[in-house]
Amino acid sequence: MRAKREATCSFDGCDQPHYSGGYCTGHYGQIYRGYDLTPIRKPRKGCVFPGCEKPHVAHGYCNGHARQRRAGETLRPLRVIQRRGGEWHVNSNGYVQRFLPGLRTAEFQHRFVMEQNLGRKMLPHETVHHVNGDRSDNRLENLELWSHSQPYGQRVVDKVDWALEILRIYRPELLQADPARS
């Protein structure tokens, strides 16, 4: 039994697989729309900006260069963040961060310092505030733990339950029975 040979496009110089009518999808589309047959542009693999090796997304540019182009900015090399494990650096928003091996997201130093101080991971409703506004100043005395937690309802019972939960998390010693009050 002979192996089935895959037919290629009938347009001279096109090595794409046959789709319909003897042509590849690109050339068939040209015929369908009533255009003259022309060579099909090969898809680019990378960004057309010199030295950029990121995959192209729009008009031959990667996400970063396409954003610069849309904003009307002069195209310039993108700032590359080194993803070597464990080295702290300042990101474009002014926060100190590092990438750890095996993690897809960055670890922020202000959260790391606060978690070390708390002795636990931060809860989803907790954030860290920089007192002096300098996002790269991660000394413990410049950091405050903030919470955006609030009760769902406005009934007094709901607010009391929420207050007790806040006390359990942040000041459990206040919930201990005081023998002097009895």
C-alpha positions as CSV (number, residue, x, y, z in Angstrom):
1,M,0.0,0.0,0.0
2,R,1.3,3.4,-0.9
3,A,1.6,6.2,1.6
4,K,-0.9,9.0,1.0
5,R,0.9,12.0,-0.2
6,E,-0.3,15.3,1.2
7,A,-1.2,17.7,-1.6
8,T,0.2,21.2,-1.5
9,C,-1.1,24.5,-2.8
10,S,-1.2,25.0,-6.6
11,F,0.2,28.6,-6.3
12,D,3.8,28.7,-7.4
13,G,6.2,28.8,-4.5
14,C,3.5,28.0,-1.8
15,D,4.3,24.9,0.2
16,Q,1.2,25.1,2.4
17,P,-1.1,22.1,2.5
18,H,-4.0,21.9,0.1
19,Y,-7.3,23.1,1.4
20,S,-9.8,23.4,-1.4
21,G,-9.9,23.9,-5.1
22,G,-6.2,23.0,-5.2
23,Y,-5.2,26.0,-3.0
24,C,-4.2,26.5,0.7
25,T,-6.5,28.4,3.0
26,G,-4.8,31.7,2.3
27,H,-4.9,31.5,-1.4
28,Y,-8.4,30.0,-1.4
29,G,-9.5,33.0,0.7
30,Q,-8.1,35.4,-1.9
31,I,-10.0,33.6,-4.7
32,Y,-13.2,33.5,-2.6
33,R,-13.0,37.3,-2.0
34,G,-12.3,38.0,-5.7
35,Y,-8.7,39.2,-5.2
36,D,-5.7,38.5,-7.4
37,L,-3.5,35.7,-6.2
38,T,-0.5,37.0,-4.4
39,P,2.1,35.3,-2.2
40,I,1.0,34.7,1.4
41,R,3.0,36.4,4.1
42,K,4.6,33.9,6.4
43,P,3.6,34.5,10.0
44,R,6.3,36.1,12.2
45,K,7.5,34.2,15.2
46,G,8.9,37.1,17.2
47,C,8.5,40.8,17.7
48,V,9.9,43.0,14.9
49,F,11.5,45.4,17.3
50,P,15.3,44.9,17.0
51,G,16.7,42.7,19.8
52,C,13.2,41.8,21.2
53,E,12.6,38.0,21.2
54,K,9.1,38.0,22.7
55,P,6.3,36.5,20.5
56,H,4.5,38.9,18.3
57,V,0.9,39.8,19.1
58,A,-0.3,42.8,17.0
59,H,1.2,44.3,13.9
60,G,4.4,42.2,14.4
61,Y,5.0,43.6,17.9
62,C,5.0,41.9,21.2
63,N,2.6,43.1,24.0
64,G,5.0,45.7,25.3
65,H,6.0,47.2,22.0
66,A,2.4,47.1,20.8
67,R,1.4,49.1,23.9
68,Q,4.1,51.7,23.2
69,R,2.9,52.0,19.6
70,R,-0.8,52.4,20.6
71,A,0.2,55.1,23.1
72,G,2.1,57.0,20.5
73,E,5.4,56.6,22.4
74,T,8.8,56.2,20.8
75,L,9.5,52.5,20.6
76,R,12.3,51.6,23.0
77,P,13.6,48.4,24.5
78,L,11.5,46.9,27.2
79,R,12.7,46.8,30.8
80,V,13.6,43.2,31.4
81,I,13.0,41.7,34.9
82,Q,15.6,39.1,35.7
83,R,13.8,36.0,37.1
84,R,16.8,34.6,38.9
85,G,15.7,33.1,42.2
86,G,15.7,35.1,45.3
87,E,17.2,38.5,44.2
88,W,15.2,41.5,45.3
89,H,14.8,44.4,42.8
90,V,12.5,47.4,42.4
91,N,9.7,46.9,39.9
92,S,8.3,49.6,37.6
93,N,5.7,50.5,40.3
94,G,8.3,51.1,42.9
95,Y,7.8,47.9,45.0
96,V,10.7,45.7,46.0
97,Q,10.0,42.1,44.7
98,R,11.7,38.9,43.9
99,F,10.9,35.8,41.9
100,L,11.4,32.5,43.5
101,P,12.0,29.2,41.6
102,G,8.8,27.5,40.9
103,L,6.6,30.5,41.4
104,R,4.9,32.3,38.6
105,T,4.2,35.4,40.5
106,A,6.5,37.8,42.4
107,E,6.9,37.8,46.2
108,F,6.8,41.4,47.5
109,Q,9.2,42.4,50.2
110,H,6.8,44.5,52.2
111,R,4.4,41.5,52.5
112,F,7.3,39.2,53.3
113,V,8.5,41.5,56.2
114,M,5.0,41.8,57.6
115,E,4.4,38.0,57.5
116,Q,7.7,37.5,59.3
117,N,6.6,40.0,61.9
118,L,3.2,38.4,62.3
119,G,4.6,34.8,62.3
120,R,1.9,33.8,59.8
121,K,0.7,34.3,56.2
122,M,-1.3,37.4,55.6
123,L,-5.1,36.9,55.3
124,P,-6.9,37.8,52.0
125,H,-8.4,41.0,53.4
126,E,-5.1,42.3,54.8
127,T,-2.8,44.7,53.0
128,V,0.5,46.5,54.0
129,H,0.6,50.3,54.0
130,H,3.9,52.2,53.7
131,V,3.6,55.0,56.3
132,N,6.0,57.4,54.5
133,G,4.7,56.6,51.0
134,D,8.0,55.2,49.8
135,R,7.1,51.8,48.4
136,S,10.8,50.6,48.5
137,D,11.2,51.5,52.2
138,N,10.3,48.2,53.8
139,R,11.6,48.7,57.3
140,L,9.1,47.3,59.8
141,E,8.6,50.7,61.5
142,N,7.5,52.1,58.1
143,L,4.9,49.4,57.6
144,E,1.3,49.2,58.9
145,L,-1.0,46.2,58.6
146,W,-4.4,47.3,57.2
147,S,-7.6,45.3,56.8
148,H,-10.4,46.0,54.4
149,S,-12.7,43.5,56.1
150,Q,-16.2,44.7,57.0
151,P,-19.4,43.0,58.0
152,Y,-21.7,41.9,55.2
153,G,-24.9,43.0,56.9
154,Q,-25.9,46.0,59.0
155,R,-27.8,44.2,61.7
156,V,-26.3,44.6,65.2
157,V,-25.8,40.9,65.5
158,D,-23.8,40.8,62.3
159,K,-21.6,43.7,63.5
160,V,-21.0,42.1,66.9
161,D,-20.0,38.8,65.2
162,W,-17.6,40.7,62.9
163,A,-16.1,42.7,65.9
164,L,-15.5,39.4,67.7
165,E,-13.8,37.9,64.7
166,I,-11.5,41.0,64.4
167,L,-10.6,40.6,68.1
168,R,-10.0,36.9,67.6
169,I,-7.5,37.6,64.8
170,Y,-5.7,40.7,66.1
171,R,-6.3,41.0,69.9
172,P,-7.3,37.6,71.3
173,E,-6.1,38.6,74.8
174,L,-9.1,41.0,75.0
175,L,-11.5,38.1,74.7
176,Q,-10.1,36.3,77.8
177,A,-12.5,36.3,80.7
178,D,-11.5,39.0,83.2
179,P,-12.0,37.7,86.8
180,A,-12.2,41.3,88.1
181,R,-15.3,42.0,85.9
182,S,-17.2,39.0,87.3
